[in-house]
Amino acid sequence: MSTQDIVDTSGTAPVCPGRRTFLKGSVATVAAPMILAPRKSEAQAVVLPPSPPVVPWAIELPPEANLLQPVAALDPPPLAWANVAAGECGRDDHPRFGQLYVNPVFYELRARENPDWVFNPAYPPQPVWGWLGSDGQVTAPGPTIFARYGRPVIARIYNELPQDHIGFGSPEISTHLHNAHNPSESDGFPGDFFSPLKAGPNLTVPGQWRDHFWPNVYAGIEQFGGIGDPREALGTCFYHDHNLDFTAPNVLKGQIGFYLIYDWLDSGNERDNSRSALRLPSPPYDYPILLQDMRFDVNGMQSYDQLSPEGILGDMVAVNGKIQPVLRVARRKYRLRVVNGGPSRFYFLHIVNAASVQQPFIRIATDGNLLPRPLHNHRKIEIAPAERADIVIDFSVYPIGTELYLIDRQIQLDTRGPDGVSLAGRQLLKIIVDREPPEADVSRVPLLLRGLPTISAAELASAPVRSFAFDRTNGQWSINNQLFDVENPSVVVQKGSYEIWELVNPSGGWHHPIHIHLEEGRLLSMVNIETGVQIPIPPENQGRRDVYVLPPNTSMRIFVRFRDWQGKYVMHCHNLVHEDHAMMLRFDITA
């Protein structure tokens, strides 16, 4: 494992030691005893008291997504290279800038602290690290961004977090747009973290801001021309911090938000008269839901142990930053985009009525991708950290005044993963059908959604196979017995190539949701490595994916292409505790 050097702009300050051997800031709000020991030491079990009880259904969520509005221009104007003289951190140049920087949309994302966030009225106001919205409020999660394929985005990200903070987290940021097909320098690589005072090992100098070039292209621009292959479209993405070693605490503090991408097929307009448009429920009835497991101390303050390789399993679940909130809906169809924001809890979700009877809905997407066909009469959603599920539910079948509940029936006792299913479950969100829609519902769910790219038999036969074992090494999380090296690649692949990656979990207890940056893949097979028996792949997992849930004693094979971009990317476990404790590898794409 490399020891990161942190660049200091003072010119006289000594080089900082590796960030994996110390914590910045006070330990006042950290849940477990803080022992500054190397990560290779065995973690000690920590028994914590439960979070204090909350007041249910006392906070209402807004009726529609909190949108971030674009700005007319950025000052100074964006450049292909880092504008260090104007305060930008020392990033790599934007590739294909002259080719793809056409008719851009500009956003300003400002990471700031909100000192008085209220998770629930039973808990005191407390600081979070959210994002400044167009309404002047700092929220956690941050505001939602609507984007379109073929309209590149420049997101100017300002780091305005308190550099002398007290508590868990680290005030450097490296913002990753989860699963978007983005160039390396704008992918949010863990070693690209920055603040006005510090720069990660993959940057040259610190800075106050950084331009991310999100071109909003499909994968395959070199093969298909234009903006790529529309069968590779994404839909439900989210931006979140990827700060090396501090992803879990920074995301828990609020460094996360939605990024929804539309195109000619999934157009975001249910009244779209184009013959190609799906006309799925559109804003404001296209509604994102973020789930995060959290823990609070006896005083109702959020707590987190960022030293333990086991982490802390949250016993409270925040829904869009609030605990047990209410969402009021109209009597019509809604598209609900459910995201597991982590860090560690798995969910087994149902929508039930007041008598706990499961209600049906239509599953239309897995991770960020529309399925080829909708799955009707669905009644459950199983999602691991970073997984997503888009569903359509028709509230017009319920009388006004009906109360429904989003519940979690997963039993999980620690950060290892699921331990079973409870019939009762816990109520996460109350949904009240309280009004008629102001106009007729013309949305629909057609029989066909988005087709899949083909994989030929010749490609499957000729694809080289790489194997990756996700395991423990001397008490630390590892891949192929190696800890993460931010400065050197473990794997080098050629741009334009394709491979089969075999993901292996030899553990008898831990579940690992594995995320591969840049490209989706296709799950080919799953096998129990103890018995050799094939594990069936459910329909919702047979489309394109970017997260692969690897149960204990399991091997899976996935087919992945590497297209369009060169540079450094990562594969890691998206149990954010495992990621922060070195279960990650760097892979480089070369010409």
N, C-alpha and C positions, 0 to 999 in steps of 0.2 A: 504494500500500500504506500502511495506517495505521501510525503508530508507537505501540505500545501504551504507555500509562502504567500503572504498577503502583502500587496504593495501598499506602502505608506507614502503619502504625498509630502510629508514634512521634510524629507531629505536627510534627516538626522536620526529618525527613530530606528531602532533595531528591527530586523526582520522578525515577524511573529512566528512562533512555533506552529506546528501542524494543528489545525482546528479540531482534530479528533481527540486531542488530549486535554482540552480545557473548554470551559463555558465562559462566554462573555456576559457580563451583567450579574445582578444579584441572584441568589438562589431562593429568594423569599417566597415565590409562588410555585416552586417546584415541589411535586407531591412526595417524592421519595428522598431519602438521605442522599446528599450530593457528595460523592467520593470521586475525586479527580484521578481516575485510574485509566490506564490504556484500555481501549476497547477489546483487547484480546482476553481480558479477564472474564471469568465466568460471572454471569449476572446472578444476583441474589433475588429470590422471590420476595415481593413486597405485598403485604396485605393492607389494603386501604379501606377506610370506612366508606360507606355509600355516599353518593352526592345527596345533599339535603332535598327534601320533597319540594315540588313546584306547585304552582297554581295552574291547573289545566284550563285551556281554552280562554285565556285572559287577553291574548294578543291576536289581532287579526293581520293576516298577510295582505299586501296590496292586491287588488283584483287583476292586475296585469303585470307583466315583467317590467322591472325598473330599467329603462333603456338609457344607454349612454349615447348622446347625440354627437355626430361628427362635428368637427370644426372646419371652418372655411379654408384655413391655411395654417401652416406651422412656421414659427419664427424662432430660429433661422430655418430656411427651407431644407428638406431632407437631401442628403448626399449619399452617393454610393459608398463613400468612405467615412470613417469616423470623424466627426467634427469636434475634435478634442479641444480646439481653441475656444469653442463656444460652450464647453462644459460637458460634452458627451464622453462617455467612457471609451476606452481604447478597444473597440471591437474589430473583427475582421470586416472586409468589404462585403457589400451586398452583391451576390452573383446575379447575372442575367438582368441587372437593373435596367439597362437600356432597352432590353427586349420586353420585359413584363411590367415596367413602371408606366402604365398607360391608364389615364383617367382614374387616378388614385383617390381613395377616401382617407381622410386624416382623423385620427383620434388621439386625445390626450388621456393617458391613464396615470393618475397620481396616487401612489401608495402613501397613505397617511394613517396616523393613529386617530381613532375616535375614543376619547377618554371615558365616555359615558354610555357605552352600549348596554342594552338591557336584553338579556337572553330570556328572562321570565321575571314577572313582578316579585317572585319570591327571592330573587337574587339581587344584590346591589348593582348599580351601574358600575361598569368596569371597562378597562381599555381593550380595544381590539385593533388589529392592523388591517384596515379595509382599504377601499378605493373611493376616491372622490367622484360622486355622480354629477350629472348635469344639473341636478336640483340643488347642488351645493352641500349635500349631505355625504358623509363618509359612512359607507355601509359595508357589512361583512355577511354574506358574500358581496362582491362588487357588482356594479351595474352590468346588465346584459348588452352585448354587442350583436347587432344584426349585420351580417355580411352577405355578399353575393359572389358567386363564381364569375370570374372575368373582371371583377373590380378589386384591384389590389388595395391593401390597407397598409398604411404606415401608422403603427401604434407607437407614439412617443411616450415612453414609460419613465416617469419621474420617481426617484426614490426620495421621499420626503418623510421617511420614518425617523423617529427619535434615535439618534446614534448613541445616546447614553441611557437607554431604557433599563428598567428593572424587571426581571422576570424571565420566563422562558422565551425562546426564539432568538434570532440573530438578525440585525437590521440591514443586512445585505439582501438583495433579491436577484433572481434570474428567472424571468417569467417564461414558462413553457405553455404554448398553445397545444393542449393535449390532442395528439394524433393528427394535427394538420400536416399537410404535405409541404413543409417549409424548408428553406435553405438552412444550413447548419448554424450560421452565425445568428439566426433569428429563432432558433429552436428552443432556447432556454436551457442550454447545456449547463450541467451543475457547476462546472468550473468557471462559468461566465458571470458569476455573481459580482455585483457592484454596489457601491454606495458613494457618497461624496468623499469618504475617507479611505475606502479600501477597494481593491480589485482582486478578483480571483486569478488563479494561475494561468488561465487561458485568455486573459485580457492584458493589455499593456499598461493602462493607467486607470485610476478611478474616475468617476464622473457623477454629475447630478442627474443625468438622464441618459436614455439610450433609445435609438430608433430600431424598432423591429419591423422588418419587411415581410409581411404576410401576403404573398401574391394571390392567394385564393385560386389556385389552379388544381385541376385533377392530376392524379399520378398518370404518367405516360405522355408528357408533352413532347418528348423526343420521338416517340414511336407514332403517336397519333396526330401530332402537330397542334396548332392553336393553343388551347389551354388544357389539353390532355383528353383522357378517356372518361366520358361522363358516367360510365358504370362504376368508376372509382370515387364517386362523390361521397362526401361526408355530410352530416347534418347537425348532430348534437356534439359540439366540442365545448371545452371549458379551458380557461386560462388559470394557471396556478403557479405558485412559486416552486422553483426547483433548486433552491440554494443548497449547495453541497453540505451534507450532514445535518441540515436544519429544515428540510422540507416539511416533515410532519409538524413541528411546532409552528412554523410560519403559516402553513395552510390552516392549522387549527385557529390561529390568531386572526384569520380572515383573508389571507392572500389567495383568493379563488373567486371565479366568476364565470358566467356563461358566455359562449360565443357560438351563435347559431348561423349556419351557412345555408343559403337558398340558391336554387338555380331554376332553369326553365321547366324542370319536372316537378321538383318540390319547391314551388315558387313562393310559398308564404302568403298566397292570396287565394282564398277559397272561392272568390268570384272571378278568377282568371278564366277568360273565355278561350284561351288557347287549347287546342285539341290535345296537346301533350301534357298539360298541367294536371296533376293529381287532384288538386282542390281539397287537400287535407285541411282540417281545422286550422285557421290562421289567427295571428294576433288580433285582439287580445286573448283569444281562446287557445293559443299555443303557449303553454305555461310551463316554465322550468321549475323543478323541485330538487333541491340539493340536500342530501342527508349527511350529517357528520356526527360521529360518536365523540362525546366529550365527558370530562370528569370535573367535578367541582369540590372544593374543600369544605370544611365545616362552616365557613363563613360565606359560602356561595360564590367564591371566586374560582375562575377556571384554573385548573392546575394540570401540569404535565411533567413527566420525568423524561428528559431528553438524553439521559445517559444510559438508561437500561436498554440492552438489546431486545428485551421482551416488550418494552414500552408499557403503556397503560391502556387497558380497554375502557372506553367511555361507557358509563352506565346511564347517561342521558343522550338523547338524539336531538340535535338541532335540525329543524326544517327551515331552510333559507334563513339561518341565523337565529331562529326563535325556537323555544322548547314548548311543545304541545300547543301550536297556534291553530287558528281557524282560517279556512279559506272559503269564501262565499262564491258560489258559481251560479250561472244562469241555466235555465232548462234548455240545454242544447248540447252538441258534441264538443268535447275538449280534447286537445292533444296535450298530454302530460309527459314531460321529458324528465325522467327520474335519473339522478346521478348519485352514485355512492362516492362522496368526497373523502371517505376514510376518516381517520388514518388506518383503522384495523378491523372494524366490525363488518361482518357479512350480514345480509338481510334476506329474509324470506317473507316477502310482502304480499298482502292481500288488501282488497277494499271490501269492507263488510258493512252491513246495515246495523241498526241499533240492536238487533237480535243476534248479531255475530254471524249472519249468513253471508257467505262469500258472494260477491257481485261479479258478473262477467265484464270483460273488456276485450279490446282487440290489440294484440301486440303487432306493431308495425316496424320496429327498428331494434337492433342490438348494437351496443356501443354507439358509434356515431353514424351507423349505416342503415338505410332502409333495407328490409328484407325483400327477397324476390316476390313473395306473396304474403299478405297479412295472415296472422294466426288468430282465427276467430274463437270466441268462447274461452279465452284465456282467463285464468283465475289466480295466477301467482306470478311473482317476479322474484327470481333469485339473482342477486347481484353482489359481487365482491367489490372491494375497494377499486375505484376508477371505472367499473363497468357502468353501462347506461342501458336504459330501456325506455323506448317511446311507446306509449299506449294511447289508444283513443277510447274514451268512455262517453256514452250517450246519457247525459243527465236529463234528457227530455222525458225519459220513462219514469221519472220520480216526481211526485207531487211537491209543490212548493212547501217548504218546511222540513223536508226530509233531511236527516242527518246521517252521513256516512263517515267511515273512519278508515284511514290508511293505517294498517297495523303490521307489526313485525312479529312473526312467530318463530324466528330463529332463536334457538338456545345457544348462547356462546358464553363460556365461562372465563376465557382468557384470550390473549391475542393469537392463539394457535389457529383458531378457525371454528367452524360450526361444530356443535356438540349434540344437535338434535333439533326437534321441532316441538313447540308447545301449542296446544290447541287454543289456549286463551290468547297468548301474545300480549304485546304492549301497544297502546294507541299512540301513534306519532303525530297524526294530523286529523282534525275534524273538518269535514267538508259539508257545508250547508247549502242546499239548493234553495235559493231565496228570492228568485225573480225570473220573469220572462225575458228573453233576449229582446233587444230593441228592434231587431229586424229578423227576417226569416233565416233559418240555418240552412245554407246551401252547400255546406261542406259534405264530403263523402270519403269513404275508404274503398277505392277501386279494387278489383280482383287481382291486378298486377301492380307492383310498386316499381322496384328498380332491378334490372337484370344483373347477373353476375358476370364478371370477366371470365373467359374460358381459360382452363389450364389443360394443355394437350397431354396425351399419353407420352409423347416423346419428351416433353419437358419434365414430367414426373420421373421418367426413366433416366434422364441425363443429369438431373439436379444433384449436385454434391450434398452430402449430409454432414452436418455438424451437430455434435451432441453437447448439451450444457446441463450439468448437474447442480441443482439448487439445494444447498446443504449447510451444515454447520462445520466450521473449522476453528478449533480451539475456542469454542464458545461464541464465535462470531459467525454472522451470515456470510456465505460465500457462493461463488459460481465456479465450478470446476476447481474447488479448493483454493481459489484466488480471491483476495479482497480487491475492492475497486481501486484502480489506478487512474486518476483523472487525467494524467499527462501522457499516457501511453495506451494505444489500442490493444485489446486482447484479440480482436478479430479485424482483418482487413478484407473487404469484398470489393469487387470491381463494379463500377457503375454500369447498369444495363444487364447485370447478371441476375440469376435467380438461384435459390438454394432451398433445401429442406432443413429446417432447424428442429432438432429433437430436444425437447425440454423434459428433464427427468427430475422427479422428486423422490429420493430414496428414503425420506423421513417417514416415520410411522405416526407423526402427530401434527405436523404443520401444513397449512395450506398456503400456496403462493400464487397470487394473481400477477402474472408476468406481462409486462408492457414493453413493446418494442417501438421505439420512436421512428418517425418518418413514414413507414409503410404499414398498411393492413396486410394480414395474411389469411390463409384459409386453413382451417383445422382439418387435417387429413385422417387422423386416427388417434385413439386413446387406448392404452393398454394397462392393465394391472400388472406391475412388474413382478409381483410375488406369484401370481397364478398364471400369467400369460394370457388371460382372458380379455378379449376386446370389450371396451366400454362403449355403449351406444352414445352417439352424439345427438342431443335433442335438436329439434328443428330450429329453435331460436339461436343455436350456436353454429349453424351450418352456413351462415353468410360470411361476409368479410368482418374481421375482428381486429382489434388492436390490444385487447387484454385476453389472456388465456389462463383460466383458473386451473391450477395444477394441484390436484388433491394429493394426499400422502400416498406413497407407494405407487405412483403413476408415471407413465411416460406418454408424451404426446408428440406427434409430428405435425408441423405446420409448413406450408409453402409460402415463401416470401420473395418478392422481387425488390430490387434496389435500383431506383430510377431517378434520373433528372438532376440530382444534386450530388455534390461531393462534400467531404468534410467529416466532422466528428459527430456521432450520435451515441445513444446509450440504450441498453436493455436492462431492465431491473424489475425487482418485485415491487408491486404497487401497494403492498402493505407498507406504508410509508416508514414505519419503524425499521423494517428490514432494509429498505432502501438507504435510510440514513446510517445504518450500521453495516454498510459496504456490500450488500447483495445487489451489485450493479456492475456492469462491464461496459467499457467503451468499445464501439466498433467504428471503424473509419471506412468511408466509401472513396475509392480512388478512381482516376480516369482509366 
